[in-house]
Amino acid sequence: MLEAKDRRILSELQKDSRLTMQELGERTGMSSSACWRRVKSLEEAGIIDRYAAILDTRKAGFGFSSVVHVSLARHEQRNVERFVKEVLRHPEVLECFATSGEADFHLRVVAEDIDAYNAFLDNFIFRLPGVSLVRSNIVLKEIKADTALPL
């Protein structure tokens, strides 16, 4: 359970992880040394997993985005493990969720363009053992893409 002070710190860091401890302290009403101790504790507890820069997808050269629904023919352990291992190796897969329902996996994939996406499907997804169905939903417009948890 997070304390109110931790929630304030985390909220500010989610907005701007480059804040100095002095700036963080000013925004949260704490001393910089108290902030530093709490941030260290949150890092050690794994609540703060990592720090990252959020890029503009299109400006970074990735004008194509798709949500890919993948179903496996059989849920043999080796097929599932191979699928997961291969997904982790492909940087164009930004997110992957194992789900219940119609598809077994849902991936968010970015590519430079439709040709690069087609190559991703041909050279990766379609070649994996056990894949029985692949459906793509092409992203026409990004409505919301937030990374901050509602603390």
N, CA, C and O atoms as a GROMACS GRO file, in nm:
protein
  604
    1MET      N    1   0.085  -0.118   0.000
    1MET     CA    2   0.000   0.000   0.000
    1MET      C    3   0.089   0.124   0.000
    1MET      O    4   0.177   0.138   0.085
    2LEU      N    5   0.066   0.211  -0.093
    2LEU     CA    6   0.146   0.332  -0.105
    2LEU      C    7   0.094   0.441  -0.012
    2LEU      O    8  -0.026   0.460   0.003
    3GLU      N    9   0.187   0.510   0.051
    3GLU     CA   10   0.151   0.625   0.134
    3GLU      C   11   0.123   0.744   0.045
    3GLU      O   12   0.163   0.746  -0.072
    4ALA      N   13   0.054   0.843   0.100
    4ALA     CA   14   0.017   0.963   0.024
    4ALA      C   15   0.142   1.033  -0.031
    4ALA      O   16   0.140   1.081  -0.145
    5LYS      N   17   0.249   1.039   0.048
    5LYS     CA   18   0.373   1.104   0.001
    5LYS      C   19   0.433   1.030  -0.118
    5LYS      O   20   0.482   1.092  -0.213
    6ASP      N   21   0.429   0.896  -0.112
    6ASP     CA   22   0.480   0.816  -0.223
    6ASP      C   23   0.397   0.839  -0.349
    6ASP      O   24   0.451   0.848  -0.459
    7ARG      N   25   0.266   0.849  -0.332
    7ARG     CA   26   0.178   0.875  -0.446
    7ARG      C   27   0.209   1.010  -0.510
    7ARG      O   28   0.212   1.021  -0.633
    8ARG      N   29   0.233   1.111  -0.428
    8ARG     CA   30   0.268   1.243  -0.482
    8ARG      C   31   0.400   1.236  -0.560
    8ARG      O   32   0.412   1.291  -0.669
    9ILE      N   33   0.497   1.169  -0.501
    9ILE     CA   34   0.627   1.154  -0.569
    9ILE      C   35   0.610   1.082  -0.702
    9ILE      O   36   0.660   1.128  -0.804
   10LEU      N   37   0.539   0.971  -0.700
   10LEU     CA   38   0.520   0.892  -0.821
   10LEU      C   39   0.441   0.969  -0.927
   10LEU      O   40   0.472   0.959  -1.046
   11SER      N   41   0.342   1.044  -0.885
   11SER     CA   42   0.266   1.124  -0.981
   11SER      C   43   0.355   1.226  -1.050
   11SER      O   44   0.346   1.243  -1.172
   12GLU      N   45   0.440   1.292  -0.975
   12GLU     CA   46   0.530   1.391  -1.033
   12GLU      C   47   0.634   1.325  -1.123
   12GLU      O   48   0.665   1.378  -1.230
   13LEU      N   49   0.688   1.212  -1.082
   13LEU     CA   50   0.787   1.143  -1.164
   13LEU      C   51   0.726   1.089  -1.293
   13LEU      O   52   0.794   1.082  -1.395
   14GLN      N   53   0.598   1.049  -1.289
   14GLN     CA   54   0.533   1.003  -1.411
   14GLN      C   55   0.517   1.117  -1.511
   14GLN      O   56   0.519   1.094  -1.632
   15LYS      N   57   0.502   1.238  -1.462
   15LYS     CA   58   0.491   1.355  -1.550
   15LYS      C   59   0.628   1.393  -1.606
   15LYS      O   60   0.640   1.429  -1.723
   16ASP      N   61   0.731   1.385  -1.521
   16ASP     CA   62   0.865   1.426  -1.562
   16ASP      C   63   0.968   1.354  -1.475
   16ASP      O   64   0.994   1.395  -1.362
   17SER      N   65   1.026   1.248  -1.528
   17SER     CA   66   1.122   1.169  -1.449
   17SER      C   67   1.259   1.233  -1.443
   17SER      O   68   1.350   1.180  -1.379
   18ARG      N   69   1.276   1.347  -1.509
   18ARG     CA   70   1.406   1.416  -1.506
   18ARG      C   71   1.413   1.523  -1.399
   18ARG      O   72   1.510   1.598  -1.393
   19LEU      N   73   1.312   1.530  -1.315
   19LEU     CA   74   1.313   1.628  -1.206
   19LEU      C   75   1.432   1.603  -1.114
   19LEU      O   76   1.466   1.488  -1.085
   20THR      N   77   1.494   1.709  -1.069
   20THR     CA   78   1.597   1.694  -0.967
   20THR      C   79   1.527   1.666  -0.834
   20THR      O   80   1.407   1.690  -0.822
   21MET      N   81   1.598   1.616  -0.737
   21MET     CA   82   1.539   1.591  -0.605
   21MET      C   83   1.491   1.722  -0.543
   21MET      O   84   1.391   1.725  -0.471
   22GLN      N   85   1.563   1.830  -0.572
   22GLN     CA   86   1.520   1.962  -0.522
   22GLN      C   87   1.384   1.999  -0.581
   22GLN      O   88   1.293   2.039  -0.509
   23GLU      N   89   1.371   1.985  -0.713
   23GLU     CA   90   1.243   2.016  -0.779
   23GLU      C   91   1.131   1.923  -0.732
   23GLU      O   92   1.018   1.966  -0.710
   24LEU      N   93   1.163   1.796  -0.718
   24LEU     CA   94   1.065   1.698  -0.671
   24LEU      C   95   1.019   1.733  -0.529
   24LEU      O   96   0.900   1.726  -0.498
   25GLY      N   97   1.114   1.772  -0.446
   25GLY     CA   98   1.080   1.812  -0.310
   25GLY      C   99   0.989   1.933  -0.306
   25GLY      O  100   0.894   1.938  -0.229
   26GLU      N  101   1.019   2.031  -0.391
   26GLU     CA  102   0.935   2.151  -0.397
   26GLU      C  103   0.793   2.116  -0.442
   26GLU      O  104   0.697   2.170  -0.389
   27ARG      N  105   0.780   2.028  -0.538
   27ARG     CA  106   0.648   1.992  -0.590
   27ARG      C  107   0.567   1.905  -0.495
   27ARG      O  108   0.444   1.903  -0.501
   28THR      N  109   0.636   1.833  -0.407
   28THR     CA  110   0.567   1.741  -0.316
   28THR      C  111   0.563   1.791  -0.172
   28THR      O  112   0.504   1.727  -0.085
   29GLY      N  113   0.627   1.906  -0.147
   29GLY     CA  114   0.628   1.961  -0.012
   29GLY      C  115   0.718   1.885   0.084
   29GLY      O  116   0.690   1.877   0.204
   30MET      N  117   0.826   1.829   0.030
   30MET     CA  118   0.920   1.753   0.112
   30MET      C  119   1.061   1.805   0.090
   30MET      O  120   1.086   1.878  -0.006
   31SER      N  121   1.152   1.768   0.176
   31SER     CA  122   1.291   1.804   0.155
   31SER      C  123   1.349   1.716   0.045
   31SER      O  124   1.297   1.608   0.018
   32SER      N  125   1.455   1.762  -0.018
   32SER     CA  126   1.515   1.683  -0.125
   32SER      C  127   1.573   1.553  -0.071
   32SER      O  128   1.569   1.450  -0.140
   33SER      N  129   1.627   1.554   0.050
   33SER     CA  130   1.683   1.430   0.107
   33SER      C  131   1.572   1.330   0.139
   33SER      O  132   1.591   1.210   0.120
   34ALA      N  133   1.457   1.377   0.188
   34ALA     CA  134   1.345   1.287   0.215
   34ALA      C  135   1.292   1.228   0.083
   34ALA      O  136   1.259   1.109   0.077
   35CYS      N  137   1.286   1.311  -0.022
   35CYS     CA  138   1.244   1.262  -0.154
   35CYS      C  139   1.341   1.156  -0.204
   35CYS      O  140   1.299   1.052  -0.254
   36TRP      N  141   1.469   1.183  -0.191
   36TRP     CA  142   1.569   1.089  -0.241
   36TRP      C  143   1.552   0.953  -0.172
   36TRP      O  144   1.556   0.849  -0.237
   37ARG      N  145   1.534   0.956  -0.037
   37ARG     CA  146   1.518   0.830   0.037
   37ARG      C  147   1.393   0.754  -0.010
   37ARG      O  148   1.397   0.633  -0.028
   38ARG      N  149   1.285   0.825  -0.029
   38ARG     CA  150   1.160   0.761  -0.073
   38ARG      C  151   1.173   0.707  -0.216
   38ARG      O  152   1.126   0.597  -0.245
   39VAL      N  153   1.234   0.783  -0.304
   39VAL     CA  154   1.254   0.737  -0.441
   39VAL      C  155   1.340   0.612  -0.442
   39VAL      O  156   1.308   0.515  -0.511
   40LYS      N  157   1.449   0.612  -0.365
   40LYS     CA  158   1.535   0.493  -0.356
   40LYS      C  159   1.456   0.373  -0.307
   40LYS      O  160   1.470   0.262  -0.359
   41SER      N  161   1.373   0.394  -0.206
   41SER     CA  162   1.292   0.287  -0.151
   41SER      C  163   1.193   0.234  -0.255
   41SER      O  164   1.172   0.113  -0.265
   42LEU      N  165   1.131   0.325  -0.332
   42LEU     CA  166   1.037   0.285  -0.437
   42LEU      C  167   1.108   0.208  -0.549
   42LEU      O  168   1.051   0.115  -0.606
   43GLU      N  169   1.230   0.248  -0.580
   43GLU     CA  170   1.310   0.176  -0.680
   43GLU      C  171   1.345   0.036  -0.630
   43GLU      O  172   1.329  -0.063  -0.702
   44GLU      N  173   1.393   0.028  -0.507
   44GLU     CA  174   1.434  -0.101  -0.449
   44GLU      C  175   1.316  -0.197  -0.436
   44GLU      O  176   1.333  -0.319  -0.448
   45ALA      N  177   1.196  -0.144  -0.409
   45ALA     CA  178   1.077  -0.226  -0.396
   45ALA      C  179   1.023  -0.269  -0.533
   45ALA      O  180   0.931  -0.351  -0.542
   46GLY      N  181   1.080  -0.213  -0.640
   46GLY     CA  182   1.035  -0.247  -0.774
   46GLY      C  183   0.911  -0.172  -0.819
   46GLY      O  184   0.857  -0.200  -0.926
   47ILE      N  185   0.863  -0.078  -0.738
   47ILE     CA  186   0.747   0.001  -0.778
   47ILE      C  187   0.786   0.092  -0.893
   47ILE      O  188   0.711   0.106  -0.990
   48ILE      N  189   0.903   0.153  -0.883
   48ILE     CA  190   0.961   0.223  -0.998
   48ILE      C  191   1.043   0.119  -1.071
   48ILE      O  192   1.148   0.075  -1.023
   49ASP      N  193   0.994   0.079  -1.187
   49ASP     CA  194   1.056  -0.028  -1.265
   49ASP      C  195   1.174   0.024  -1.346
   49ASP      O  196   1.281  -0.038  -1.349
   50ARG      N  197   1.155   0.140  -1.411
   50ARG     CA  198   1.261   0.200  -1.491
   50ARG      C  199   1.219   0.341  -1.528
   50ARG      O  200   1.105   0.382  -1.508
   51TYR      N  201   1.314   0.414  -1.584
   51TYR     CA  202   1.288   0.549  -1.633
   51TYR      C  203   1.303   0.546  -1.785
   51TYR      O  204   1.389   0.476  -1.838
   52ALA      N  205   1.218   0.623  -1.854
   52ALA     CA  206   1.222   0.618  -2.000
   52ALA      C  207   1.182   0.753  -2.059
   52ALA      O  208   1.115   0.834  -1.994
   53ALA      N  209   1.223   0.775  -2.183
   53ALA     CA  210   1.178   0.890  -2.260
   53ALA      C  211   1.060   0.843  -2.345
   53ALA      O  212   1.067   0.737  -2.407
   54ILE      N  213   0.954   0.922  -2.349
   54ILE     CA  214   0.837   0.888  -2.430
   54ILE      C  215   0.853   0.960  -2.564
   54ILE      O  216   0.860   1.082  -2.568
   55LEU      N  217   0.858   0.884  -2.671
   55LEU     CA  218   0.882   0.940  -2.804
   55LEU      C  219   0.752   0.959  -2.880
   55LEU      O  220   0.654   0.887  -2.858
   56ASP      N  221   0.752   1.055  -2.970
   56ASP     CA  222   0.641   1.072  -3.064
   56ASP      C  223   0.661   0.968  -3.174
   56ASP      O  224   0.758   0.973  -3.248
   57THR      N  225   0.568   0.875  -3.184
   57THR     CA  226   0.582   0.762  -3.276
   57THR      C  227   0.605   0.806  -3.420
   57THR      O  228   0.698   0.759  -3.485
   58ARG      N  229   0.522   0.895  -3.468
   58ARG     CA  230   0.533   0.939  -3.608
   58ARG      C  231   0.662   1.018  -3.632
   58ARG      O  232   0.729   0.997  -3.733
   59LYS      N  233   0.694   1.108  -3.541
   59LYS     CA  234   0.815   1.189  -3.559
   59LYS      C  235   0.941   1.104  -3.552
   59LYS      O  236   1.045   1.140  -3.607
   60ALA      N  237   0.931   0.989  -3.485
   60ALA     CA  238   1.045   0.897  -3.476
   60ALA      C  239   1.052   0.805  -3.598
   60ALA      O  240   1.141   0.720  -3.606
   61GLY      N  241   0.960   0.821  -3.692
   61GLY     CA  242   0.967   0.745  -3.817
   61GLY      C  243   0.879   0.622  -3.825
   61GLY      O  244   0.894   0.540  -3.916
   62PHE      N  245   0.787   0.607  -3.730
   62PHE     CA  246   0.698   0.492  -3.730
   62PHE      C  247   0.556   0.538  -3.760
   62PHE      O  248   0.477   0.563  -3.669
   63GLY      N  249   0.524   0.548  -3.889
   63GLY     CA  250   0.396   0.601  -3.932
   63GLY      C  251   0.285   0.498  -3.938
   63GLY      O  252   0.171   0.531  -3.971
   64PHE      N  253   0.316   0.373  -3.904
   64PHE     CA  254   0.217   0.265  -3.912
   64PHE      C  255   0.207   0.196  -3.778
   64PHE      O  256   0.308   0.165  -3.715
   65SER      N  257   0.085   0.172  -3.734
   65SER     CA  258   0.062   0.105  -3.607
   65SER      C  259  -0.055   0.009  -3.621
   65SER      O  260  -0.153   0.038  -3.690
   66SER      N  261  -0.045  -0.105  -3.555
   66SER     CA  262  -0.150  -0.206  -3.564
   66SER      C  263  -0.164  -0.278  -3.430
   66SER      O  264  -0.069  -0.293  -3.354
   67VAL      N  265  -0.287  -0.322  -3.405
   67VAL     CA  266  -0.313  -0.413  -3.294
   67VAL      C  267  -0.333  -0.549  -3.360
   67VAL      O  268  -0.422  -0.567  -3.442
   68VAL      N  269  -0.249  -0.644  -3.321
   68VAL     CA  270  -0.248  -0.776  -3.385
   68VAL      C  271  -0.304  -0.879  -3.287
   68VAL      O  272  -0.258  -0.889  -3.173
   69HIS      N  273  -0.402  -0.954  -3.334
   69HIS     CA  274  -0.464  -1.058  -3.253
   69HIS      C  275  -0.414  -1.192  -3.305
   69HIS      O  276  -0.432  -1.224  -3.422
   70VAL      N  277  -0.352  -1.269  -3.218
   70VAL     CA  278  -0.292  -1.397  -3.259
   70VAL      C  279  -0.355  -1.510  -3.179
   70VAL      O  280  -0.364  -1.505  -3.057
   71SER      N  281  -0.399  -1.612  -3.253
   71SER     CA  282  -0.451  -1.734  -3.190
   71SER      C  283  -0.359  -1.850  -3.224
   71SER      O  284  -0.308  -1.861  -3.335
   72LEU      N  285  -0.338  -1.934  -3.126
   72LEU     CA  286  -0.258  -2.055  -3.146
   72LEU      C  287  -0.350  -2.174  -3.170
   72LEU      O  288  -0.458  -2.182  -3.112
   73ALA      N  289  -0.305  -2.266  -3.255
   73ALA     CA  290  -0.384  -2.385  -3.286
   73ALA      C  291  -0.398  -2.472  -3.161
   73ALA      O  292  -0.507  -2.518  -3.127
   74ARG      N  293  -0.286  -2.494  -3.096
   74ARG     CA  294  -0.283  -2.573  -2.973
   74ARG      C  295  -0.198  -2.499  -2.872
   74ARG      O  296  -0.103  -2.431  -2.909
   75HIS      N  297  -0.232  -2.514  -2.749
   75HIS     CA  298  -0.156  -2.444  -2.645
   75HIS      C  299  -0.046  -2.533  -2.588
   75HIS      O  300  -0.028  -2.542  -2.466
   76GLU      N  301   0.026  -2.597  -2.678
   76GLU     CA  302   0.139  -2.677  -2.633
   76GLU      C  303   0.243  -2.584  -2.573
   76GLU      O  304   0.269  -2.475  -2.625
   77GLN      N  305   0.301  -2.626  -2.465
   77GLN     CA  306   0.394  -2.542  -2.391
   77GLN      C  307   0.508  -2.491  -2.479
   77GLN      O  308   0.546  -2.374  -2.469
   78ARG      N  309   0.561  -2.576  -2.563
   78ARG     CA  310   0.674  -2.533  -2.646
   78ARG      C  311   0.634  -2.425  -2.745
   78ARG      O  312   0.713  -2.335  -2.773
   79ASN      N  313   0.512  -2.432  -2.799
   79ASN     CA  314   0.465  -2.328  -2.891
   79ASN      C  315   0.445  -2.194  -2.819
   79ASN      O  316   0.482  -2.089  -2.871
   80VAL      N  317   0.386  -2.200  -2.702
   80VAL     CA  318   0.365  -2.079  -2.623
   80VAL      C  319   0.499  -2.018  -2.585
   80VAL      O  320   0.519  -1.897  -2.600
   81GLU      N  321   0.590  -2.100  -2.535
   81GLU     CA  322   0.723  -2.050  -2.496
   81GLU      C  323   0.798  -1.990  -2.615
   81GLU      O  324   0.861  -1.885  -2.601
   82ARG      N  325   0.790  -2.054  -2.728
   82ARG     CA  326   0.857  -2.002  -2.849
   82ARG      C  327   0.796  -1.870  -2.893
   82ARG      O  328   0.868  -1.776  -2.928
   83PHE      N  329   0.662  -1.861  -2.890
   83PHE     CA  330   0.594  -1.738  -2.926
   83PHE      C  331   0.640  -1.624  -2.835
   83PHE      O  332   0.678  -1.517  -2.884
   84VAL      N  333   0.636  -1.646  -2.706
   84VAL     CA  334   0.675  -1.543  -2.609
   84VAL      C  335   0.822  -1.503  -2.629
   84VAL      O  336   0.854  -1.384  -2.630
   85LYS      N  337   0.909  -1.601  -2.645
   85LYS     CA  338   1.052  -1.574  -2.666
   85LYS      C  339   1.074  -1.488  -2.790
   85LYS      O  340   1.152  -1.392  -2.786
   86GLU      N  341   1.006  -1.520  -2.898
   86GLU     CA  342   1.023  -1.446  -3.023
   86GLU      C  343   0.964  -1.305  -3.013
   86GLU      O  344   1.022  -1.210  -3.065
   87VAL      N  345   0.851  -1.291  -2.947
   87VAL     CA  346   0.792  -1.158  -2.928
   87VAL      C  347   0.888  -1.068  -2.853
   87VAL      O  348   0.903  -0.951  -2.887
   88LEU      N  349   0.952  -1.122  -2.752
   88LEU     CA  350   1.046  -1.043  -2.671
   88LEU      C  351   1.167  -0.997  -2.752
   88LEU      O  352   1.230  -0.898  -2.717
   89ARG      N  353   1.199  -1.068  -2.858
   89ARG     CA  354   1.314  -1.033  -2.942
   89ARG      C  355   1.283  -0.925  -3.046
   89ARG      O  356   1.376  -0.869  -3.105
   90HIS      N  357   1.156  -0.896  -3.070
   90HIS     CA  358   1.118  -0.803  -3.176
   90HIS      C  359   1.082  -0.666  -3.120
   90HIS      O  360   0.978  -0.651  -3.056
   91PRO      N  361   1.166  -0.566  -3.142
   91PRO     CA  362   1.142  -0.434  -3.084
   91PRO      C  363   1.021  -0.362  -3.141
   91PRO      O  364   0.970  -0.269  -3.078
   92GLU      N  365   0.973  -0.402  -3.258
   92GLU     CA  366   0.854  -0.338  -3.314
   92GLU      C  367   0.727  -0.379  -3.240
   92GLU      O  368   0.623  -0.316  -3.257
   93VAL      N  369   0.736  -0.484  -3.158
   93VAL     CA  370   0.624  -0.521  -3.072
   93VAL      C  371   0.641  -0.441  -2.943
   93VAL      O  372   0.728  -0.470  -2.861
   94LEU      N  373   0.557  -0.340  -2.926
   94LEU     CA  374   0.568  -0.253  -2.809
   94LEU      C  375   0.501  -0.312  -2.686
   94LEU      O  376   0.545  -0.292  -2.573
   95GLU      N  377   0.393  -0.385  -2.710
   95GLU     CA  378   0.320  -0.446  -2.599
   95GLU      C  379   0.268  -0.582  -2.645
   95GLU      O  380   0.237  -0.601  -2.763
   96CYS      N  381   0.260  -0.674  -2.551
   96CYS     CA  382   0.203  -0.806  -2.580
   96CYS      C  383   0.128  -0.853  -2.455
   96CYS      O  384   0.181  -0.851  -2.344
   97PHE      N  385   0.005  -0.894  -2.477
   97PHE     CA  386  -0.078  -0.941  -2.367
   97PHE      C  387  -0.129  -1.081  -2.399
   97PHE      O  388  -0.178  -1.105  -2.509
   98ALA      N  389  -0.116  -1.173  -2.304
   98ALA     CA  390  -0.181  -1.303  -2.314
   98ALA      C  391  -0.321  -1.282  -2.258
   98ALA      O  392  -0.337  -1.231  -2.147
   99THR      N  393  -0.424  -1.321  -2.336
   99THR     CA  394  -0.560  -1.289  -2.297
   99THR      C  395  -0.652  -1.409  -2.308
   99THR      O  396  -0.619  -1.511  -2.370
  100SER      N  397  -0.767  -1.394  -2.248
  100SER     CA  398  -0.875  -1.490  -2.270
  100SER      C  399  -0.963  -1.431  -2.380
  100SER      O  400  -0.947  -1.315  -2.417
  101GLY      N  401  -1.055  -1.511  -2.431
  101GLY     CA  402  -1.143  -1.461  -2.535
  101GLY      C  403  -1.106  -1.516  -2.671
  101GLY      O  404  -1.050  -1.626  -2.681
  102GLU      N  405  -1.137  -1.440  -2.775
  102GLU     CA  406  -1.118  -1.488  -2.912
  102GLU      C  407  -0.972  -1.516  -2.947
  102GLU      O  408  -0.942  -1.618  -3.009
  103ALA      N  409  -0.882  -1.427  -2.909
  103ALA     CA  410  -0.740  -1.444  -2.942
  103ALA      C  411  -0.661  -1.478  -2.816
  103ALA      O  412  -0.702  -1.445  -2.704
  104ASP      N  413  -0.550  -1.544  -2.836
  104ASP     CA  414  -0.464  -1.581  -2.724
  104ASP      C  415  -0.368  -1.470  -2.685
  104ASP      O  416  -0.332  -1.454  -2.568
  105PHE      N  417  -0.328  -1.393  -2.786
  105PHE     CA  418  -0.233  -1.284  -2.764
  105PHE      C  419  -0.278  -1.160  -2.841
  105PHE      O  420  -0.333  -1.169  -2.951
  106HIS      N  421  -0.254  -1.045  -2.781
  106HIS     CA  422  -0.279  -0.917  -2.847
  106HIS      C  423  -0.148  -0.838  -2.843
  106HIS      O  424  -0.089  -0.819  -2.736
  107LEU      N  425  -0.104  -0.794  -2.959
  107LEU     CA  426   0.022  -0.721  -2.970
  107LEU      C  427  -0.005  -0.581  -3.024
  107LEU      O  428  -0.092  -0.562  -3.109
  108ARG      N  429   0.069  -0.484  -2.973
  108ARG     CA  430   0.069  -0.351  -3.035
  108ARG      C  431   0.202  -0.340  -3.108
  108ARG      O  432   0.309  -0.349  -3.048
  109VAL      N  433   0.192  -0.320  -3.239
  109VAL     CA  434   0.309  -0.324  -3.326
  109VAL      C  435   0.321  -0.191  -3.400
  109VAL      O  436   0.221  -0.137  -3.449
  110VAL      N  437   0.443  -0.140  -3.409
  110VAL     CA  438   0.470  -0.022  -3.492
  110VAL      C  439   0.565  -0.061  -3.603
  110VAL      O  440   0.647  -0.152  -3.589
  111ALA      N  441   0.554   0.011  -3.715
  111ALA     CA  442   0.643  -0.010  -3.829
  111ALA      C  443   0.655   0.122  -3.903
  111ALA      O  444   0.576   0.214  -3.883
  112GLU      N  445   0.756   0.130  -3.989
  112GLU     CA  446   0.775   0.252  -4.066
  112GLU      C  447   0.658   0.276  -4.161
  112GLU      O  448   0.614   0.390  -4.177
  113ASP      N  449   0.609   0.169  -4.223
  113ASP     CA  450   0.500   0.181  -4.319
  113ASP      C  451   0.436   0.044  -4.339
  113ASP      O  452   0.475  -0.053  -4.274
  114ILE      N  453   0.339   0.037  -4.428
  114ILE     CA  454   0.266  -0.088  -4.451
  114ILE      C  455   0.358  -0.197  -4.505
  114ILE      O  456   0.339  -0.315  -4.473
  115ASP      N  457   0.457  -0.160  -4.586
  115ASP     CA  458   0.550  -0.262  -4.639
  115ASP      C  459   0.634  -0.323  -4.527
  115ASP      O  460   0.656  -0.444  -4.525
  116ALA      N  461   0.680  -0.241  -4.435
  116ALA     CA  462   0.758  -0.291  -4.322
  116ALA      C  463   0.670  -0.380  -4.233
  116ALA      O  464   0.717  -0.481  -4.180
  117TYR      N  465   0.545  -0.342  -4.216
  117TYR     CA  466   0.453  -0.423  -4.138
  117TYR      C  467   0.428  -0.558  -4.206
  117TYR      O  468   0.427  -0.662  -4.139
  118ASN      N  469   0.408  -0.556  -4.336
  118ASN     CA  470   0.388  -0.680  -4.410
  118ASN      C  471   0.510  -0.772  -4.396
  118ASN      O  472   0.495  -0.893  -4.381
  119ALA      N  473   0.630  -0.715  -4.401
  119ALA     CA  474   0.752  -0.794  -4.382
  119ALA      C  475   0.757  -0.852  -4.241
  119ALA      O  476   0.800  -0.966  -4.223
  120PHE      N  477   0.714  -0.776  -4.141
  120PHE     CA  478   0.708  -0.823  -4.003
  120PHE      C  479   0.616  -0.946  -3.995
  120PHE      O  480   0.651  -1.046  -3.933
  121LEU      N  481   0.500  -0.938  -4.058
  121LEU     CA  482   0.408  -1.052  -4.056
  121LEU      C  483   0.467  -1.172  -4.128
  121LEU      O  484   0.467  -1.283  -4.075
  122ASP      N  485   0.518  -1.149  -4.251
  122ASP     CA  486   0.572  -1.259  -4.332
  122ASP      C  487   0.694  -1.325  -4.269
  122ASP      O  488   0.706  -1.447  -4.269
  123ASN      N  489   0.784  -1.245  -4.216
  123ASN     CA  490   0.911  -1.296  -4.166
  123ASN      C  491   0.909  -1.339  -4.020
  123ASN      O  492   1.002  -1.404  -3.972
  124PHE      N  493   0.804  -1.304  -3.950
  124PHE     CA  494   0.800  -1.337  -3.808
  124PHE      C  495   0.672  -1.411  -3.769
  124PHE      O  496   0.675  -1.531  -3.743
  125ILE      N  497   0.561  -1.341  -3.764
  125ILE     CA  498   0.438  -1.398  -3.711
  125ILE      C  499   0.393  -1.522  -3.787
  125ILE      O  500   0.364  -1.625  -3.726
  126PHE      N  501   0.388  -1.514  -3.920
  126PHE     CA  502   0.338  -1.626  -3.999
  126PHE      C  503   0.430  -1.747  -3.995
  126PHE      O  504   0.388  -1.858  -4.031
  127ARG      N  505   0.554  -1.730  -3.952
  127ARG     CA  506   0.650  -1.841  -3.949
  127ARG      C  507   0.655  -1.914  -3.815
  127ARG      O  508   0.719  -2.019  -3.803
  128LEU      N  509   0.588  -1.860  -3.715
  128LEU     CA  510   0.593  -1.922  -3.583
  128LEU      C  511   0.509  -2.049  -3.578
  128LEU      O  512   0.396  -2.050  -3.628
  129PRO      N  513   0.563  -2.155  -3.519
  129PRO     CA  514   0.485  -2.279  -3.510
  129PRO      C  515   0.365  -2.260  -3.417
  129PRO      O  516   0.375  -2.193  -3.314
  130GLY      N  517   0.255  -2.319  -3.455
  130GLY     CA  518   0.137  -2.315  -3.370
  130GLY      C  519   0.043  -2.198  -3.395
  130GLY      O  520  -0.069  -2.198  -3.345
  131VAL      N  521   0.086  -2.099  -3.472
  131VAL     CA  522  -0.001  -1.984  -3.500
  131VAL      C  523  -0.108  -2.029  -3.599
  131VAL      O  524  -0.076  -2.077  -3.708
  132SER      N  525  -0.234  -2.013  -3.561
  132SER     CA  526  -0.342  -2.057  -3.649
  132SER      C  527  -0.420  -1.942  -3.710
  132SER      O  528  -0.479  -1.956  -3.817
  133LEU      N  529  -0.422  -1.827  -3.643
  133LEU     CA  530  -0.501  -1.714  -3.691
  133LEU      C  531  -0.435  -1.583  -3.650
  133LEU      O  532  -0.394  -1.566  -3.536
  134VAL      N  533  -0.426  -1.493  -3.746
  134VAL     CA  534  -0.370  -1.360  -3.719
  134VAL      C  535  -0.468  -1.259  -3.777
  134VAL      O  536  -0.501  -1.264  -3.896
  135ARG      N  537  -0.513  -1.167  -3.694
  135ARG     CA  538  -0.598  -1.057  -3.739
  135ARG      C  539  -0.532  -0.926  -3.702
  135ARG      O  540  -0.480  -0.910  -3.592
  136SER      N  541  -0.534  -0.833  -3.795
  136SER     CA  542  -0.475  -0.702  -3.772
  136SER      C  543  -0.583  -0.596  -3.770
  136SER      O  544  -0.669  -0.591  -3.858
  137ASN      N  545  -0.577  -0.511  -3.670
  137ASN     CA  546  -0.658  -0.391  -3.668
  137ASN      C  547  -0.563  -0.274  -3.685
  137ASN      O  548  -0.482  -0.245  -3.597
  138ILE      N  549  -0.573  -0.208  -3.799
  138ILE     CA  550  -0.484  -0.097  -3.830
  138ILE      C  551  -0.529   0.026  -3.751
  138ILE      O  552  -0.647   0.060  -3.750
  139VAL      N  553  -0.435   0.092  -3.686
  139VAL     CA  554  -0.465   0.212  -3.609
  139VAL      C  555  -0.476   0.329  -3.707
  139VAL      O  556  -0.380   0.363  -3.776
  140LEU      N  557  -0.594   0.388  -3.712
  140LEU     CA  558  -0.617   0.503  -3.800
  140LEU      C  559  -0.580   0.634  -3.733
  140LEU      O  560  -0.526   0.725  -3.796
  141LYS      N  561  -0.610   0.642  -3.602
  141LYS     CA  562  -0.580   0.764  -3.527
  141LYS      C  563  -0.561   0.726  -3.381
  141LYS      O  564  -0.639   0.649  -3.325
  142GLU      N  565  -0.459   0.780  -3.321
  142GLU     CA  566  -0.434   0.756  -3.179
  142GLU      C  567  -0.515   0.856  -3.098
  142GLU      O  568  -0.496   0.977  -3.110
  143ILE      N  569  -0.604   0.805  -3.017
  143ILE     CA  570  -0.690   0.891  -2.936
  143ILE      C  571  -0.626   0.920  -2.800
  143ILE      O  572  -0.626   1.034  -2.754
  144LYS      N  573  -0.573   0.817  -2.738
  144LYS     CA  574  -0.510   0.834  -2.607
  144LYS      C  575  -0.396   0.734  -2.596
  144LYS      O  576  -0.413   0.615  -2.622
  145ALA      N  577  -0.282   0.783  -2.556
  145ALA     CA  578  -0.166   0.697  -2.531
  145ALA      C  579  -0.096   0.751  -2.408
  145ALA      O  580  -0.006   0.834  -2.417
  146ASP      N  581  -0.138   0.703  -2.295
  146ASP     CA  582  -0.082   0.751  -2.169
  146ASP      C  583  -0.003   0.639  -2.103
  146ASP      O  584  -0.034   0.522  -2.120
  147THR      N  585   0.097   0.676  -2.028
  147THR     CA  586   0.176   0.577  -1.957
  147THR      C  587   0.163   0.592  -1.806
  147THR      O  588   0.209   0.506  -1.732
  148ALA      N  589   0.100   0.700  -1.761
  148ALA     CA  590   0.089   0.728  -1.617
  148ALA      C  591  -0.026   0.650  -1.554
  148ALA      O  592  -0.137   0.647  -1.607
  149LEU      N  593   0.003   0.586  -1.441
  149LEU     CA  594  -0.101   0.518  -1.365
  149LEU      C  595  -0.183   0.622  -1.290
  149LEU      O  596  -0.129   0.726  -1.250
  150PRO      N  597  -0.311   0.597  -1.269
  150PRO     CA  598  -0.396   0.694  -1.199
  150PRO      C  599  -0.379   0.686  -1.047
  150PRO      O  600  -0.459   0.624  -0.978
  151LEU      N  601  -0.275   0.749  -0.997
  151LEU     CA  602  -0.245   0.744  -0.855
  151LEU      C  603  -0.329   0.843  -0.778
  151LEU      O  604  -0.318   0.853  -0.656
   0.00000   0.00000   0.00000
